[in-house]
Amino acid sequence: MLELDNINTYYGDSHVLRGVSLSVRPGEVACLLGRNGAGKTTAILTVMGYLQPRPGRIRYNDRDIAGLSPHAVARLGFGFVPQERGIFPSLTVRENLSVFARRGDKGYWTLPRVFELFPVLAARQRNLGFQLSGGEQQMLSIARALMLNPALLLLDEPSEGLAPMIVQQIVEVLARLKREGLAILLVEQNLRAAFAVGDRHHVLNKGEICFSGSAAELEGNDFVLRNYLSV
């Protein structure tokens, strides 16, 4: 479905990603893990077209998409939940969702379905974006991406800064999306959240993949856990 092949990404002259290769298969949750500064956000921004690989290939459903603009990438079936959430603070919850509504191949995600998945958003649909808590804003950001009816959902650290109870709710939402067959690329630092939903895990260190494997393989790899993931 999605393939990154030998991706190298720069900020100016700073070489951030160094030969990153990974894939996301249909219906799979692939997790990209690592400490702050490892290159996780750079990787997801490169996929979305905000940064260009130099060199490297990005293929989606056998099409080369490296070099496409972010809006062109989104139109191919990508839903992106950025780290900063990016909701419109002066629009209501309902307006934030409606402005992103797009009918995909199945037209599955509609306002009623999103409100069923996120009951708190249904209850606060007339509230403005800035009136929501951090957890509610994160739920809105995910719901807004779903309104695009994506084939692939990309999330950049959705659990960051949230209370454990809210993180668990986000995990339950992702688990449901996984059961419904939505492919997901999840960037995370919260190992518990990643292990709860991930099928495969890729660990980044200083811009390079240093481990790829299942949750069981990662949990059993003390060297990687201790050297590349522990705080």
BALUMKE-362188 format. One line per 3 residues: number of its first residue (from 1); their letters; for each residue x, y, z of C-alpha. Coordinates in pm, 1 decimal, decimal comma. Layout:
<pts>
NUM) a) X/Y/Z ~ ...
</pts>
This chain:
<pts>
1) mle) 0,0/0,0/0,0 ~ 258,2/255,8/118,4 ~ 630,6/204,8/69,4
4) ldn) 920,8/424,0/176,1 ~ 1242,3/323,5/5,1 ~ 1578,8/469,7/113,6
7) int) 1429,2/804,2/220,1 ~ 1678,1/1082,0/295,0 ~ 1534,3/1412,8/415,4
10) yyg) 1709,3/1738,3/497,5 ~ 1629,4/2060,5/680,4 ~ 1857,5/2293,9/489,0
13) dsh) 2198,4/2128,9/512,8 ~ 2100,7/1917,0/813,2 ~ 2064,1/1550,0/713,9
16) vlr) 1774,0/1425,1/929,5 ~ 1646,5/1099,5/774,2 ~ 1914,3/860,0/655,4
19) gvs) 1800,8/578,1/428,1 ~ 1466,0/510,6/594,3 ~ 1270,1/219,6/443,5
22) lsv) 939,7/86,0/572,7 ~ 594,8/-10,7/449,5 ~ 230,6/-7,0/555,2
25) rpg) 16,3/-291,8/426,0 ~ -360,4/-275,9/369,7 ~ -549,9/-304,7/699,1
28) eva) -231,0/-289,5/906,0 ~ -119,9/-60,7/1188,0 ~ 248,4/22,0/1145,0
31) cll) 410,7/215,4/1429,5 ~ 709,7/446,1/1402,3 ~ 875,2/476,6/1742,4
34) grn) 1169,5/665,7/1885,5 ~ 1280,5/935,6/2123,7 ~ 1235,0/1307,3/2066,5
37) gag) 1452,2/1419,8/1776,8 ~ 1481,6/1073,1/1624,8 ~ 1312,5/1186,4/1301,5
40) ktt) 960,1/1050,8/1345,0 ~ 775,4/1371,7/1260,3 ~ 1015,6/1438,0/972,7
43) ail) 926,8/1096,9/830,4 ~ 552,0/1158,4/839,3 ~ 590,4/1510,6/696,2
46) tvm) 795,4/1362,7/413,4 ~ 520,9/1112,2/336,3 ~ 263,9/1391,6/332,9
49) gyl) 468,2/1605,1/91,7 ~ 564,0/1886,4/329,3 ~ 927,2/1780,2/287,8
52) qpr) 1089,6/1622,4/-17,4 ~ 1323,0/1320,3/-5,0 ~ 1672,2/1374,9/-145,7
55) pgr) 1701,5/1098,4/-260,5 ~ 1442,4/827,7/-193,4 ~ 1114,5/688,4/-324,4
58) iry) 765,3/698,5/-177,3 ~ 513,6/471,8/-345,2 ~ 141,9/448,0/-271,3
61) ndr) -56,2/172,8/-444,7 ~ 232,4/136,3/-692,4 ~ 236,9/507,7/-773,9
64) dia) 539,2/726,6/-706,5 ~ 411,9/1015,0/-492,4 ~ 742,0/1177,4/-389,3
67) gls) 731,5/1538,1/-498,2 ~ 352,7/1575,8/-479,5 ~ 213,3/1866,8/-279,7
70) pha) 38,2/1792,3/52,7 ~ -310,2/1858,6/-88,4 ~ -239,1/1624,5/-381,7
73) var) -123,1/1352,3/-140,6 ~ -436,9/1398,9/70,8 ~ -657,3/1359,4/-237,7
76) lgf) -507,3/1015,6/-300,6 ~ -674,4/887,0/17,2 ~ -454,2/1003,7/304,8
79) gfv) -593,6/1133,6/632,6 ~ -336,5/1323,2/842,4 ~ -359,2/1401,3/1214,1
82) pqe) -71,3/1642,6/1286,2 ~ 107,0/1668,7/1618,6 ~ -25,3/2021,4/1675,7
85) rgi) -382,9/1903,9/1591,9 ~ -452,4/2202,6/1365,3 ~ -824,3/2245,4/1432,1
88) fps) -996,3/2574,5/1353,2 ~ -1045,6/2748,2/1691,5 ~ -1315,7/2990,1/1566,7
91) ltv) -1532,7/2717,4/1409,5 ~ -1769,3/2488,9/1596,4 ~ -1698,3/2118,1/1628,6
94) ren) -1963,5/2048,4/1366,6 ~ -1817,6/2308,7/1129,5 ~ -1464,2/2171,7/1177,7
97) lsv) -1593,8/1833,0/1066,8 ~ -1823,1/1948,2/786,9 ~ -1559,4/2159,1/613,8
100) far) -1344,2/1846,3/569,0 ~ -1621,7/1610,9/459,3 ~ -1537,4/1416,7/145,7
103) rgd) -1697,9/1106,6/6,2 ~ -1441,6/829,1/-35,9 ~ -1476,5/502,4/-223,1
106) kgy) -1708,9/368,5/47,2 ~ -1839,1/698,4/184,9 ~ -1827,8/540,3/527,8
109) wtl) -1748,7/833,6/756,0 ~ -2033,0/1078,7/796,9 ~ -2123,4/1314,9/1081,7
112) prv) -2355,5/1059,3/1250,4 ~ -2087,5/788,0/1233,1 ~ -1817,3/1019,7/1366,2
115) fel) -2043,5/1132,1/1649,9 ~ -2115,5/767,9/1732,8 ~ -1740,1/700,0/1749,7
118) fpv) -1677,4/1014,9/1957,6 ~ -1984,2/1077,4/2178,5 ~ -1809,9/1369,7/2351,4
121) laa) -1791,9/1552,5/2016,4 ~ -2162,7/1493,2/1960,9 ~ -2233,3/1649,7/2298,8
124) rqr) -2010,2/1948,6/2220,6 ~ -2081,9/1988,2/1849,9 ~ -2191,6/2351,4/1893,1
127) nlg) -1882,8/2448,0/2093,9 ~ -1602,1/2638,8/1927,0 ~ -1266,5/2470,2/1878,9
130) fql) -1089,7/2684,2/2138,2 ~ -1347,3/2586,0/2400,8 ~ -1244,8/2219,7/2389,9
133) sgg) -1000,7/2047,1/2622,7 ~ -676,0/1907,5/2485,8 ~ -821,6/1557,3/2470,8
136) eqq) -1135,2/1678,3/2294,6 ~ -923,3/1869,2/2043,5 ~ -726,4/1552,0/1969,8
139) mls) -1047,6/1357,4/1918,1 ~ -1171,1/1631,7/1685,1 ~ -847,1/1619,2/1488,2
142) iar) -884,3/1243,0/1438,9 ~ -1253,8/1274,8/1355,4 ~ -1179,5/1548,0/1103,1
145) alm) -926,5/1323,7/926,8 ~ -1186,0/1046,0/914,1 ~ -1433,5/1281,3/745,0
148) lnp) -1199,1/1268,9/444,6 ~ -1287,2/897,3/422,6 ~ -920,2/801,4/391,3
151) all) -774,0/468,1/288,8 ~ -467,4/538,4/504,3 ~ -463,6/732,3/831,7
154) lld) -140,0/895,0/952,8 ~ -118,1/1012,4/1314,4 ~ 170,0/1206,2/1466,7
157) eps) 189,4/1131,6/1841,3 ~ -186,2/1142,5/1917,7 ~ -128,8/1059,2/2286,3
160) egl) 116,0/1343,7/2353,9 ~ 26,8/1554,7/2656,7 ~ -296,9/1371,3/2730,3
163) apm) -416,1/1218,2/3056,4 ~ -395,6/835,5/3074,2 ~ -775,1/802,3/3063,8
166) ivq) -791,8/1005,2/2739,5 ~ -500,5/808,5/2592,3 ~ -694,9/488,4/2658,8
169) qiv) -996,1/630,5/2476,4 ~ -776,3/719,6/2178,3 ~ -630,0/366,7/2180,8
172) evl) -980,3/216,9/2181,7 ~ -1073,7/432,6/1882,3 ~ -763,3/322,2/1691,9
175) arl) -833,2/-41,5/1779,1 ~ -1183,5/-7,4/1635,4 ~ -1050,2/155,8/1317,8
178) kre) -803,7/-131,3/1286,9 ~ -1082,7/-388,5/1322,2 ~ -1270,5/-210,3/1045,0
181) gla) -971,0/-253,8/815,3 ~ -830,7/100,0/799,3 ~ -455,0/109,2/737,6
184) ill) -272,4/328,9/989,4 ~ 77,8/473,3/1020,6 ~ 113,0/570,7/1385,8
187) veq) 400,5/785,0/1514,1 ~ 427,3/740,9/1891,3 ~ 644,8/762,9/2199,3
190) nlr) 390,1/592,6/2423,4 ~ 490,6/226,1/2400,0 ~ 181,1/102,4/2578,6
193) aaf) -41,9/271,0/2322,5 ~ 170,9/145,6/2033,2 ~ 179,5/-212,9/2160,5
196) avg) -198,2/-210,0/2209,9 ~ -275,4/-154,1/1840,8 ~ 43,8/-200,5/1635,1
199) drh) 105,1/-494,3/1403,7 ~ 461,6/-393,7/1316,7 ~ 699,8/-152,7/1484,1
202) hvl) 986,2/45,3/1335,7 ~ 1227,2/217,9/1574,0 ~ 1409,8/531,8/1460,4
205) nkg) 1738,0/648,4/1610,6 ~ 1921,3/953,3/1476,1 ~ 1724,5/933,2/1153,0
208) eic) 1787,9/564,3/1084,2 ~ 1572,4/255,2/1133,9 ~ 1746,2/46,6/1400,2
211) fsg) 1471,6/-213,7/1451,8 ~ 1170,3/-352,6/1264,4 ~ 949,5/-628,9/1396,2
214) saa) 636,0/-731,9/1580,5 ~ 529,1/-610,7/1923,5 ~ 640,1/-941,3/2075,7
217) ele) 982,4/-913,0/1911,2 ~ 1023,1/-555,3/2031,8 ~ 906,9/-633,6/2385,9
220) gnd) 1166,3/-910,5/2399,6 ~ 1450,6/-692,5/2272,5 ~ 1598,3/-538,2/2585,6
223) fvl) 1883,8/-375,3/2392,6 ~ 1651,1/-172,5/2168,2 ~ 1414,6/-86,1/2452,8
226) rny) 1696,2/26,7/2678,5 ~ 1910,2/213,1/2424,3 ~ 1659,6/364,0/2182,2
229) lsv) 1323,0/391,0/2357,2 ~ 1373,8/440,8/2730,6 ~ 1356,6/796,6/2865,1
</pts>
